[in-house]
Amino acid sequence: MQYMLLVHHDEDAFVKLDEAKRQQILEESVQLTHHLHANGQYVRASPLHPAATAAIVRVRDGKHTVTDGPFVETKEQLAGYFLIDAKDLNEAIRIATRVPGARIGTVEVRPVIEISGLPA
């Protein structure tokens, strides 16, 4: 089963870390992806640009609105993700504990719903 590991952290606190610490977090994340790949569990992973670069789209009664940036006031923003294969939720949680972003924020673990008819 696939699980999405959504990495959230405080962007302001992250940019205040020294460059060496930010680079270490990135390198550890890359190492984790290689380990997951070797175990046949890696699907995809990527950091995201800051929330300020986002656009929020809503459609209500056939009309759309677009707003800039995050739509909720919160200290933590979605910073990146890992899409993994795991045998169950417990295994996905064990993998999430190894995500470096969990040390400076949170990692939300959610099972992915498989839908037939989607492109491979």
N, CA, C and O atoms as a Tinker XYZ file with bonds, in Angstrom:
   480  protein
     1  N      0.844000   -1.177000    0.000000    73     2
     2  CA     0.000000    0.000000    0.000000    64     1     3
     3  C      0.889000    1.240000    0.000000    63     2     4     5
     4  O      1.958000    1.251000    0.609000    81     3
     5  N      0.439000    2.267000   -0.680000    73     3     6
     6  CA     1.204000    3.510000   -0.684000    64     5     7
     7  C      0.743000    4.428000    0.438000    63     6     8     9
     8  O     -0.437000    4.480000    0.787000    81     7
     9  N      1.713000    5.152000    0.993000    73     7    10
    10  CA     1.458000    6.144000    2.038000    64     9    11
    11  C      2.140000    7.442000    1.641000    63    10    12    13
    12  O      3.243000    7.437000    1.094000    81    11
    13  N      1.476000    8.545000    1.919000    73    11    14
    14  CA     2.041000    9.870000    1.708000    64    13    15
    15  C      2.511000   10.367000    3.070000    63    14    16    17
    16  O      1.739000   10.422000    4.027000    81    15
    17  N      3.775000   10.722000    3.141000    73    15    18
    18  CA     4.342000   11.320000    4.351000    64    17    19
    19  C      4.458000   12.807000    4.071000    63    18    20    21
    20  O      5.326000   13.234000    3.310000    81    19
    21  N      3.596000   13.589000    4.679000    73    19    22
    22  CA     3.557000   15.038000    4.461000    64    21    23
    23  C      4.379000   15.718000    5.552000    63    22    24    25
    24  O      4.047000   15.644000    6.735000    81    23
    25  N      5.442000   16.371000    5.142000    73    23    26
    26  CA     6.376000   16.997000    6.078000    64    25    27
    27  C      5.960000   18.452000    6.272000    63    26    28    29
    28  O      5.883000   19.222000    5.314000    81    27
    29  N      5.694000   18.815000    7.522000    73    27    30
    30  CA     5.304000   20.190000    7.870000    64    29    31
    31  C      6.358000   20.768000    8.809000    63    30    32    33
    32  O      6.833000   20.083000    9.715000    81    31
    33  N      6.718000   22.020000    8.591000    73    31    34
    34  CA     7.575000   22.698000    9.560000    64    33    35
    35  C      7.366000   24.198000    9.460000    63    34    36    37
    36  O      6.745000   24.703000    8.525000    81    35
    37  N      7.897000   24.886000   10.440000    73    35    38
    38  CA     7.809000   26.343000   10.514000    64    37    39
    39  C      8.870000   26.917000    9.574000    63    38    40    41
    40  O     10.065000   26.830000    9.854000    81    39
    41  N      8.428000   27.503000    8.456000    73    39    42
    42  CA     9.366000   28.031000    7.464000    64    41    43
    43  C     10.274000   29.106000    8.044000    63    42    44    45
    44  O     11.464000   29.151000    7.733000    81    43
    45  N      9.720000   29.966000    8.880000    73    43    46
    46  CA    10.536000   31.035000    9.469000    64    45    47
    47  C     11.650000   30.458000   10.334000    63    46    48    49
    48  O     12.784000   30.935000   10.286000    81    47
    49  N     11.336000   29.441000   11.122000    73    47    50
    50  CA    12.353000   28.812000   11.962000    64    49    51
    51  C     13.379000   28.078000   11.103000    63    50    52    53
    52  O     14.568000   28.074000   11.423000    81    51
    53  N     12.925000   27.461000   10.019000    73    51    54
    54  CA    13.829000   26.715000    9.141000    64    53    55
    55  C     14.865000   27.640000    8.504000    63    54    56    57
    56  O     16.049000   27.304000    8.468000    81    55
    57  N     14.439000   28.789000    8.006000    73    55    58
    58  CA    15.403000   29.693000    7.355000    64    57    59
    59  C     16.363000   30.318000    8.365000    63    58    60    61
    60  O     17.416000   30.827000    7.981000    81    59
    61  N     16.013000   30.286000    9.647000    73    59    62
    62  CA    16.915000   30.807000   10.680000    64    61    63
    63  C     17.997000   29.803000   11.062000    63    62    64    65
    64  O     18.977000   30.164000   11.713000    81    63
    65  N     17.821000   28.525000   10.654000    73    63    66
    66  CA    18.873000   27.541000   10.902000    64    65    67
    67  C     20.090000   27.920000   10.070000    63    66    68    69
    68  O     19.955000   28.493000    8.989000    81    67
    69  N     21.274000   27.601000   10.570000    73    67    70
    70  CA    22.452000   27.916000    9.770000    64    69    71
    71  C     22.467000   27.017000    8.535000    63    70    72    73
    72  O     21.856000   25.948000    8.517000    81    71
    73  N     23.176000   27.473000    7.506000    73    71    74
    74  CA    23.204000   26.785000    6.211000    64    73    75
    75  C     23.672000   25.341000    6.360000    63    74    76    77
    76  O     23.148000   24.455000    5.685000    81    75
    77  N     24.635000   25.089000    7.219000    73    75    78
    78  CA    25.155000   23.731000    7.406000    64    77    79
    79  C     24.062000   22.803000    7.935000    63    78    80    81
    80  O     23.962000   21.654000    7.504000    81    79
    81  N     23.249000   23.291000    8.861000    73    79    82
    82  CA    22.155000   22.478000    9.425000    64    81    83
    83  C     21.095000   22.199000    8.357000    63    82    84    85
    84  O     20.602000   21.075000    8.254000    81    83
    85  N     20.742000   23.212000    7.562000    73    83    86
    86  CA    19.753000   23.007000    6.490000    64    85    87
    87  C     20.282000   21.995000    5.466000    63    86    88    89
    88  O     19.541000   21.135000    4.990000    81    87
    89  N     21.571000   22.109000    5.135000    73    87    90
    90  CA    22.184000   21.176000    4.185000    64    89    91
    91  C     22.215000   19.763000    4.753000    63    90    92    93
    92  O     21.999000   18.797000    4.021000    81    91
    93  N     22.479000   19.635000    6.041000    73    91    94
    94  CA    22.495000   18.323000    6.698000    64    93    95
    95  C     21.114000   17.668000    6.612000    63    94    96    97
    96  O     21.009000   16.473000    6.336000    81    95
    97  N     20.063000   18.444000    6.847000    73    95    98
    98  CA    18.697000   17.921000    6.768000    64    97    99
    99  C     18.404000   17.432000    5.354000    63    98   100   101
   100  O     17.823000   16.361000    5.175000    81    99
   101  N     18.801000   18.207000    4.353000    73    99   102
   102  CA    18.597000   17.808000    2.963000    64   101   103
   103  C     19.363000   16.524000    2.641000    63   102   104   105
   104  O     18.821000   15.610000    2.019000    81   103
   105  N     20.625000   16.462000    3.068000    73   103   106
   106  CA    21.438000   15.279000    2.790000    64   105   107
   107  C     20.863000   14.033000    3.462000    63   106   108   109
   108  O     20.874000   12.951000    2.874000    81   107
   109  N     20.363000   14.178000    4.686000    73   107   110
   110  CA    19.755000   13.046000    5.380000    64   109   111
   111  C     18.484000   12.592000    4.660000    63   110   112   113
   112  O     18.202000   11.396000    4.588000    81   111
   113  N     17.726000   13.536000    4.135000    73   111   114
   114  CA    16.514000   13.190000    3.391000    64   113   115
   115  C     16.864000   12.410000    2.127000    63   114   116   117
   116  O     16.197000   11.432000    1.789000    81   115
   117  N     17.913000   12.846000    1.431000    73   115   118
   118  CA    18.356000   12.144000    0.221000    64   117   119
   119  C     18.836000   10.738000    0.582000    63   118   120   121
   120  O     18.522000    9.776000   -0.119000    81   119
   121  N     19.592000   10.616000    1.670000    73   119   122
   122  CA    20.041000    9.295000    2.113000    64   121   123
   123  C     18.855000    8.381000    2.422000    63   122   124   125
   124  O     18.875000    7.195000    2.090000    81   123
   125  N     17.830000    8.935000    3.054000    73   123   126
   126  CA    16.648000    8.149000    3.367000    64   125   127
   127  C     15.988000    7.647000    2.081000    63   126   128   129
   128  O     15.560000    6.494000    2.017000    81   127
   129  N     15.902000    8.502000    1.060000    73   127   130
   130  CA    15.284000    8.054000   -0.192000    64   129   131
   131  C     16.076000    6.911000   -0.815000    63   130   132   133
   132  O     15.485000    5.989000   -1.377000    81   131
   133  N     17.402000    6.955000   -0.725000    73   131   134
   134  CA    18.222000    5.868000   -1.265000    64   133   135
   135  C     18.001000    4.571000   -0.488000    63   134   136   137
   136  O     17.947000    3.491000   -1.075000    81   135
   137  N     17.876000    4.684000    0.813000    73   135   138
   138  CA    17.601000    3.504000    1.641000    64   137   139
   139  C     16.223000    2.922000    1.295000    63   138   140   141
   140  O     16.080000    1.708000    1.148000    81   139
   141  N     15.228000    3.778000    1.168000    73   139   142
   142  CA    13.886000    3.315000    0.805000    64   141   143
   143  C     13.901000    2.673000   -0.578000    63   142   144   145
   144  O     13.243000    1.656000   -0.798000    81   143
   145  N     14.648000    3.261000   -1.510000    73   143   146
   146  CA    14.748000    2.713000   -2.860000    64   145   147
   147  C     15.362000    1.309000   -2.829000    63   146   148   149
   148  O     14.883000    0.397000   -3.503000    81   147
   149  N     16.408000    1.154000   -2.053000    73   147   150
   150  CA    17.065000   -0.155000   -1.941000    64   149   151
   151  C     16.123000   -1.212000   -1.367000    63   150   152   153
   152  O     16.263000   -2.399000   -1.663000    81   151
   153  N     15.161000   -0.780000   -0.542000    73   151   154
   154  CA    14.186000   -1.699000    0.055000    64   153   155
   155  C     12.919000   -1.836000   -0.783000    63   154   156   157
   156  O     11.988000   -2.533000   -0.381000    81   155
   157  N     12.871000   -1.174000   -1.952000    73   155   158
   158  CA    11.687000   -1.253000   -2.801000    64   157   159
   159  C     10.505000   -0.461000   -2.261000    63   158   160   161
   160  O      9.360000   -0.744000   -2.614000    81   159
   161  N     10.766000    0.529000   -1.411000    73   159   162
   162  CA     9.686000    1.303000   -0.791000    64   161   163
   163  C      9.569000    2.723000   -1.319000    63   162   164   165
   164  O      8.589000    3.411000   -1.034000    81   163
   165  N     10.543000    3.164000   -2.076000    73   163   166
   166  CA    10.560000    4.548000   -2.558000    64   165   167
   167  C      9.682000    4.684000   -3.799000    63   166   168   169
   168  O      9.799000    3.898000   -4.739000    81   167
   169  N      8.808000    5.681000   -3.797000    73   167   170
   170  CA     8.032000    6.027000   -4.982000    64   169   171
   171  C      8.467000    7.397000   -5.480000    63   170   172   173
   172  O      8.816000    7.550000   -6.650000    81   171
   173  N      8.449000    8.395000   -4.601000    73   171   174
   174  CA     8.829000    9.761000   -4.974000    64   173   175
   175  C      8.967000   10.591000   -3.700000    63   174   176   177
   176  O      8.349000   10.284000   -2.681000    81   175
   177  N      9.775000   11.636000   -3.762000    73   175   178
   178  CA     9.928000   12.573000   -2.647000    64   177   179
   179  C     10.412000   13.900000   -3.195000    63   178   180   181
   180  O     11.103000   13.942000   -4.213000    81   179
   181  N     10.053000   14.979000   -2.527000    73   179   182
   182  CA    10.530000   16.288000   -2.951000    64   181   183
   183  C     10.207000   17.338000   -1.897000    63   182   184   185
   184  O      9.145000   17.297000   -1.276000    81   183
   185  N     11.132000   18.287000   -1.697000    73   183   186
   186  CA    10.761000   19.455000   -0.891000    64   185   187
   187  C      9.893000   20.367000   -1.753000    63   186   188   189
   188  O      9.859000   20.243000   -2.977000    81   187
   189  N      9.207000   21.266000   -1.103000    73   187   190
   190  CA     8.363000   22.234000   -1.798000    64   189   191
   191  C      8.916000   23.640000   -1.602000    63   190   192   193
   192  O      9.590000   23.920000   -0.611000    81   191
   193  N      8.627000   24.514000   -2.551000    73   191   194
   194  CA     8.971000   25.925000   -2.382000    64   193   195
   195  C      8.148000   26.488000   -1.219000    63   194   196   197
   196  O      7.149000   25.880000   -0.833000    81   195
   197  N      8.542000   27.630000   -0.653000    73   195   198
   198  CA     7.810000   28.204000    0.484000    64   197   199
   199  C      6.332000   28.434000    0.196000    63   198   200   201
   200  O      5.921000   28.628000   -0.948000    81   199
   201  N      5.556000   28.407000    1.258000    73   199   202
   202  CA     4.100000   28.573000    1.147000    64   201   203
   203  C      3.727000   29.886000    0.460000    63   202   204   205
   204  O      2.679000   29.969000   -0.180000    81   203
   205  N      4.560000   30.898000    0.583000    73   203   206
   206  CA     4.268000   32.190000   -0.045000    64   205   207
   207  C      4.214000   32.090000   -1.566000    63   206   208   209
   208  O      3.649000   32.967000   -2.220000    81   207
   209  N      4.792000   31.037000   -2.135000    73   207   210
   210  CA     4.763000   30.872000   -3.589000    64   209   211
   211  C      3.520000   30.119000   -4.059000    63   210   212   213
   212  O      3.314000   29.951000   -5.261000    81   211
   213  N      2.699000   29.670000   -3.126000    73   211   214
   214  CA     1.526000   28.846000   -3.456000    64   213   215
   215  C      0.343000   29.689000   -3.920000    63   214   216   217
   216  O      0.255000   30.883000   -3.633000    81   215
   217  N     -0.542000   29.051000   -4.629000    73   215   218
   218  CA    -1.839000   29.642000   -4.984000    64   217   219
   219  C     -2.915000   28.681000   -4.490000    63   218   220   221
   220  O     -2.788000   27.467000   -4.647000    81   219
   221  N     -3.946000   29.211000   -3.908000    73   219   222
   222  CA    -5.066000   28.418000   -3.407000    64   221   223
   223  C     -6.240000   28.634000   -4.347000    63   222   224   225
   224  O     -6.635000   29.772000   -4.599000    81   223
   225  N     -6.792000   27.555000   -4.861000    73   223   226
   226  CA    -7.907000   27.615000   -5.814000    64   225   227
   227  C     -9.144000   27.010000   -5.158000    63   226   228   229
   228  O     -9.092000   25.910000   -4.608000    81   227
   229  N    -10.240000   27.729000   -5.222000    73   227   230
   230  CA   -11.532000   27.240000   -4.743000    64   229   231
   231  C    -12.557000   27.446000   -5.848000    63   230   232   233
   232  O    -12.531000   28.454000   -6.554000    81   231
   233  N    -13.459000   26.482000   -5.989000    73   231   234
   234  CA   -14.581000   26.634000   -6.915000    64   233   235
   235  C    -15.854000   26.456000   -6.097000    63   234   236   237
   236  O    -16.061000   25.419000   -5.467000    81   235
   237  N    -16.698000   27.471000   -6.112000    73   235   238
   238  CA   -17.975000   27.439000   -5.383000    64   237   239
   239  C    -19.061000   27.943000   -6.322000    63   238   240   241
   240  O    -18.927000   29.003000   -6.934000    81   239
   241  N    -20.120000   27.182000   -6.426000    73   239   242
   242  CA   -21.237000   27.559000   -7.298000    64   241   243
   243  C    -20.765000   27.907000   -8.706000    63   242   244   245
   244  O    -21.264000   28.847000   -9.323000    81   243
   245  N    -19.796000   27.137000   -9.207000    73   243   246
   246  CA   -19.314000   27.327000  -10.571000    64   245   247
   247  C    -18.358000   28.491000  -10.758000    63   246   248   249
   248  O    -17.904000   28.732000  -11.877000    81   247
   249  N    -18.039000   29.221000   -9.699000    73   247   250
   250  CA   -17.114000   30.352000   -9.794000    64   249   251
   251  C    -15.846000   30.026000   -9.023000    63   250   252   253
   252  O    -15.886000   29.466000   -7.927000    81   251
   253  N    -14.711000   30.392000   -9.629000    73   251   254
   254  CA   -13.458000   30.105000   -8.946000    64   253   255
   255  C    -12.845000   31.373000   -8.366000    63   254   256   257
   256  O    -13.027000   32.478000   -8.878000    81   255
   257  N    -12.111000   31.168000   -7.276000    73   255   258
   258  CA   -11.311000   32.236000   -6.681000    64   257   259
   259  C     -9.894000   31.692000   -6.504000    63   258   260   261
   260  O     -9.686000   30.505000   -6.253000    81   259
   261  N     -8.947000   32.585000   -6.642000    73   259   262
   262  CA    -7.546000   32.217000   -6.449000    64   261   263
   263  C     -6.958000   33.201000   -5.453000    63   262   264   265
   264  O     -7.067000   34.416000   -5.621000    81   263
   265  N     -6.333000   32.661000   -4.411000    73   263   266
   266  CA    -5.659000   33.513000   -3.432000    64   265   267
   267  C     -4.216000   33.064000   -3.328000    63   266   268   269
   268  O     -3.899000   31.906000   -3.597000    81   267
   269  N     -3.352000   33.965000   -2.943000    73   267   270
   270  CA    -1.931000   33.658000   -2.801000    64   269   271
   271  C     -1.650000   33.048000   -1.434000    63   270   272   273
   272  O     -2.334000   33.334000   -0.451000    81   271
   273  N     -0.640000   32.213000   -1.402000    73   271   274
   274  CA    -0.116000   31.711000   -0.147000    64   273   275
   275  C     -1.031000   30.744000    0.570000    63   274   276   277
   276  O     -2.069000   30.346000    0.041000    81   275
   277  N     -0.638000   30.363000    1.787000    73   275   278
   278  CA    -1.427000   29.387000    2.542000    64   277   279
   279  C     -2.779000   29.963000    2.926000    63   278   280   281
   280  O     -2.929000   31.171000    3.113000    81   279
   281  N     -3.751000   29.082000    3.039000    73   279   282
   282  CA    -5.112000   29.534000    3.322000    64   281   283
   283  C     -5.443000   29.519000    4.796000    63   282   284   285
   284  O     -6.527000   29.960000    5.178000    81   283
   285  N     -4.553000   29.031000    5.636000    73   283   286
   286  CA    -4.790000   29.037000    7.077000    64   285   287
   287  C     -3.599000   29.675000    7.763000    63   286   288   289
   288  O     -2.463000   29.572000    7.299000    81   287
   289  N     -3.871000   30.324000    8.855000    73   287   290
   290  CA    -2.794000   30.893000    9.654000    64   289   291
   291  C     -2.276000   29.795000   10.574000    63   290   292   293
   292  O     -2.990000   29.324000   11.459000    81   291
   293  N     -1.056000   29.401000   10.361000    73   291   294
   294  CA    -0.451000   28.357000   11.165000    64   293   295
   295  C      1.054000   28.567000   11.184000    63   294   296   297
   296  O      1.611000   29.187000   10.278000    81   295
   297  N      1.706000   28.056000   12.206000    73   295   298
   298  CA     3.158000   28.182000   12.267000    64   297   299
   299  C      3.836000   27.203000   11.329000    63   298   300   301
   300  O      4.925000   27.480000   10.827000    81   299
   301  N      3.201000   26.048000   11.084000    73   299   302
   302  CA     3.812000   25.038000   10.232000    64   301   303
   303  C      3.166000   25.032000    8.861000    63   302   304   305
   304  O      1.946000   25.130000    8.734000    81   303
   305  N      3.999000   24.916000    7.834000    73   303   306
   306  CA     3.525000   24.843000    6.458000    64   305   307
   307  C      3.976000   23.510000    5.870000    63   306   308   309
   308  O      4.920000   22.886000    6.356000    81   307
   309  N      3.285000   23.087000    4.817000    73   307   310
   310  CA     3.685000   21.888000    4.107000    64   309   311
   311  C      5.021000   22.169000    3.432000    63   310   312   313
   312  O      5.123000   23.073000    2.603000    81   311
   313  N      6.033000   21.404000    3.782000    73   311   314
   314  CA     7.393000   21.674000    3.312000    64   313   315
   315  C      7.857000   20.671000    2.262000    63   314   316   317
   316  O      8.765000   20.966000    1.485000    81   315
   317  N      7.251000   19.500000    2.231000    73   315   318
   318  CA     7.665000   18.479000    1.287000    64   317   319
   319  C      6.914000   17.194000    1.535000    63   318   320   321
   320  O      6.027000   17.131000    2.386000    81   319
   321  N      7.274000   16.170000    0.785000    73   319   322
   322  CA     6.571000   14.896000    0.924000    64   321   323
   323  C      7.462000   13.736000    0.525000    63   322   324   325
   324  O      8.447000   13.898000   -0.196000    81   323
   325  N      7.096000   12.586000    1.004000    73   323   326
   326  CA     7.635000   11.309000    0.562000    64   325   327
   327  C      6.424000   10.462000    0.197000    63   326   328   329
   328  O      5.472000   10.385000    0.973000    81   327
   329  N      6.444000    9.836000   -0.952000    73   327   330
   330  CA     5.428000    8.864000   -1.330000    64   329   331
   331  C      6.122000    7.513000   -1.282000    63   330   332   333
   332  O      7.085000    7.270000   -2.008000    81   331
   333  N      5.620000    6.635000   -0.415000    73   331   334
   334  CA     6.322000    5.375000   -0.158000    64   333   335
   335  C      5.379000    4.184000   -0.305000    63   334   336   337
   336  O      4.157000    4.332000   -0.302000    81   335
   337  N      5.968000    3.019000   -0.430000    73   335   338
   338  CA     5.245000    1.758000   -0.328000    64   337   339
   339  C      5.570000    1.174000    1.038000    63   338   340   341
   340  O      6.738000    1.089000    1.418000    81   339
   341  N      4.549000    0.775000    1.772000    73   339   342
   342  CA     4.747000    0.143000    3.079000    64   341   343
   343  C      3.694000   -0.951000    3.238000    63   342   344   345
   344  O      2.611000   -0.865000    2.659000    81   343
   345  N      4.011000   -1.965000    4.015000    73   343   346
   346  CA     3.070000   -3.078000    4.156000    64   345   347
   347  C      1.852000   -2.696000    4.988000    63   346   348   349
   348  O      0.775000   -3.266000    4.816000    81   347
   349  N      2.026000   -1.721000    5.898000    73   347   350
   350  CA     0.896000   -1.285000    6.719000    64   349   351
   351  C      1.228000    0.071000    7.357000    63   350   352   353
   352  O      2.325000    0.603000    7.184000    81   351
   353  N      0.261000    0.608000    8.092000    73   351   354
   354  CA     0.438000    1.918000    8.723000    64   353   355
   355  C      1.610000    1.921000    9.695000    63   354   356   357
   356  O      2.351000    2.902000    9.764000    81   355
   357  N      1.786000    0.841000   10.444000    73   355   358
   358  CA     2.890000    0.806000   11.408000    64   357   359
   359  C      4.248000    0.924000   10.724000    63   358   360   361
   360  O      5.137000    1.620000   11.216000    81   359
   361  N      4.404000    0.250000    9.600000    73   359   362
   362  CA     5.668000    0.369000    8.875000    64   361   363
   363  C      5.840000    1.792000    8.330000    63   362   364   365
   364  O      6.941000    2.341000    8.380000    81   363
   365  N      4.771000    2.386000    7.816000    73   363   366
   366  CA     4.836000    3.765000    7.319000    64   365   367
   367  C      5.216000    4.732000    8.441000    63   366   368   369
   368  O      5.983000    5.669000    8.224000    81   367
   369  N      4.685000    4.505000    9.622000    73   367   370
   370  CA     5.027000    5.351000   10.769000    64   369   371
   371  C      6.496000    5.177000   11.139000    63   370   372   373
   372  O      7.176000    6.155000   11.448000    81   371
   373  N      6.990000    3.946000   11.110000    73   371   374
   374  CA     8.411000    3.722000   11.411000    64   373   375
   375  C      9.290000    4.481000   10.417000    63   374   376   377
   376  O     10.306000    5.061000   10.801000    81   375
   377  N      8.903000    4.479000    9.149000    73   375   378
   378  CA     9.665000    5.227000    8.151000    64   377   379
   379  C      9.575000    6.725000    8.437000    63   378   380   381
   380  O     10.575000    7.436000    8.339000    81   379
   381  N      8.382000    7.206000    8.790000    73   379   382
   382  CA     8.189000    8.641000    9.074000    64   381   383
   383  C      9.077000    9.105000   10.222000    63   382   384   385
   384  O      9.499000   10.262000   10.237000    81   383
   385  N      9.369000    8.236000   11.179000    73   383   386
   386  CA    10.239000    8.646000   12.287000    64   385   387
   387  C     11.667000    8.901000   11.825000    63   386   388   389
   388  O     12.451000    9.525000   12.540000    81   387
   389  N     12.007000    8.421000   10.632000    73   387   390
   390  CA    13.355000    8.614000   10.090000    64   389   391
   391  C     13.451000    9.846000    9.193000    63   390   392   393
   392  O     14.548000   10.198000    8.759000    81   391
   393  N     12.347000   10.500000    8.910000    73   391   394
   394  CA    12.355000   11.706000    8.087000    64   393   395
   395  C     12.962000   12.839000    8.917000    63   394   396   397
   396  O     12.440000   13.160000    9.984000    81   395
   397  N     14.061000   13.454000    8.445000    73   395   398
   398  CA    14.711000   14.506000    9.228000    64   397   399
   399  C     13.764000   15.653000    9.595000    63   398   400   401
   400  O     13.908000   16.253000   10.660000    81   399
   401  N     12.809000   15.956000    8.735000    73   399   402
   402  CA    11.868000   17.033000    9.030000    64   401   403
   403  C     11.039000   16.793000   10.276000    63   402   404   405
   404  O     10.489000   17.739000   10.839000    81   403
   405  N     10.938000   15.545000   10.722000    73   403   406
   406  CA    10.187000   15.246000   11.942000    64   405   407
   407  C     10.858000   15.835000   13.176000    63   406   408   409
   408  O     10.211000   16.048000   14.201000    81   407
   409  N     12.162000   16.098000   13.074000    73   407   410
   410  CA    12.888000   16.671000   14.215000    64   409   411
   411  C     12.646000   18.161000   14.369000    63   410   412   413
   412  O     12.831000   18.707000   15.456000    81   411
   413  N     12.234000   18.828000   13.294000    73   411   414
   414  CA    12.003000   20.277000   13.383000    64   413   415
   415  C     10.543000   20.631000   13.130000    63   414   416   417
   416  O     10.175000   21.805000   13.172000    81   415
   417  N      9.717000   19.638000   12.871000    73   415   418
   418  CA     8.295000   19.872000   12.601000    64   417   419
   419  C      7.515000   18.600000   12.831000    63   418   420   421
   420  O      7.729000   17.908000   13.826000    81   419
   421  N      6.613000   18.286000   11.921000    73   419   422
   422  CA     5.800000   17.082000   12.031000    64   421   423
   423  C      5.733000   16.382000   10.687000    63   422   424   425
   424  O      5.949000   16.994000    9.640000    81   423
   425  N      5.433000   15.098000   10.729000    73   423   426
   426  CA     5.212000   14.325000    9.517000    64   425   427
   427  C      3.844000   13.671000    9.650000    63   426   428   429
   428  O      3.609000   12.870000   10.555000    81   427
   429  N      2.957000   14.019000    8.747000    73   427   430
   430  CA     1.617000   13.430000    8.709000    64   429   431
   431  C      1.677000   12.207000    7.798000    63   430   432   433
   432  O      2.168000   12.295000    6.672000    81   431
   433  N      1.185000   11.078000    8.273000    73   431   434
   434  CA     1.198000    9.825000    7.523000    64   433   435
   435  C     -0.232000    9.508000    7.099000    63   434   436   437
   436  O     -1.122000    9.350000    7.934000    81   435
   437  N     -0.437000    9.415000    5.770000    73   435   438
   438  CA    -1.789000    9.144000    5.276000    64   437   439
   439  C     -1.744000    8.102000    4.180000    63   438   440   441
   440  O     -0.924000    8.192000    3.266000    81   439
   441  N     -2.633000    7.098000    4.265000    73   439   442
   442  CA    -2.699000    6.114000    3.190000    64   441   443
   443  C     -3.266000    6.754000    1.936000    63   442   444   445
   444  O     -4.139000    7.620000    1.996000    81   443
   445  N     -2.747000    6.305000    0.792000    73   443   446
   446  CA    -3.200000    6.811000   -0.503000    64   445   447
   447  C     -4.312000    5.890000   -1.015000    63   446   448   449
   448  O     -4.170000    4.668000   -0.994000    81   447
   449  N     -5.401000    6.476000   -1.468000    73   447   450
   450  CA    -6.490000    5.692000   -2.049000    64   449   451
   451  C     -6.124000    5.350000   -3.481000    63   450   452   453
   452  O     -5.840000    6.238000   -4.284000    81   451
   453  N     -6.132000    4.080000   -3.796000    73   451   454
   454  CA    -5.822000    3.625000   -5.152000    64   453   455
   455  C     -7.106000    3.693000   -5.977000    63   454   456   457
   456  O     -8.129000    3.137000   -5.577000    81   455
   457  N     -7.059000    4.363000   -7.115000    73   455   458
   458  CA    -8.218000    4.531000   -7.983000    64   457   459
   459  C     -7.882000    3.950000   -9.346000    63   458   460   461
   460  O     -6.860000    4.298000   -9.937000    81   459
   461  N     -8.721000    3.086000   -9.838000    73   459   462
   462  CA    -8.466000    2.519000  -11.165000    64   461   463
   463  C     -8.740000    3.565000  -12.234000    63   462   464   465
   464  O     -9.521000    4.493000  -12.028000    81   463
   465  N     -8.085000    3.402000  -13.379000    73   463   466
   466  CA    -8.309000    4.290000  -14.506000    64   465   467
   467  C     -7.379000    5.481000  -14.571000    63   466   468   469
   468  O     -7.425000    6.241000  -15.538000    81   467
   469  N     -6.521000    5.668000  -13.550000    73   467   470
   470  CA    -5.571000    6.780000  -13.585000    64   469   471
   471  C     -4.366000    6.384000  -14.432000    63   470   472   473
   472  O     -4.045000    5.199000  -14.518000    81   471
   473  N     -3.689000    7.351000  -15.062000    73   471   474
   474  CA    -2.473000    7.016000  -15.807000    64   473   475
   475  C     -1.412000    6.451000  -14.868000    63   474   476   477
   476  O     -1.358000    6.796000  -13.687000    81   475
   477  N     -0.584000    5.591000  -15.408000    73   475   478
   478  CA     0.486000    4.973000  -14.593000    64   477   479
   479  C      1.573000    5.986000  -14.317000    63   478   480
   480  O      2.558000    5.668000  -13.651000    81   479
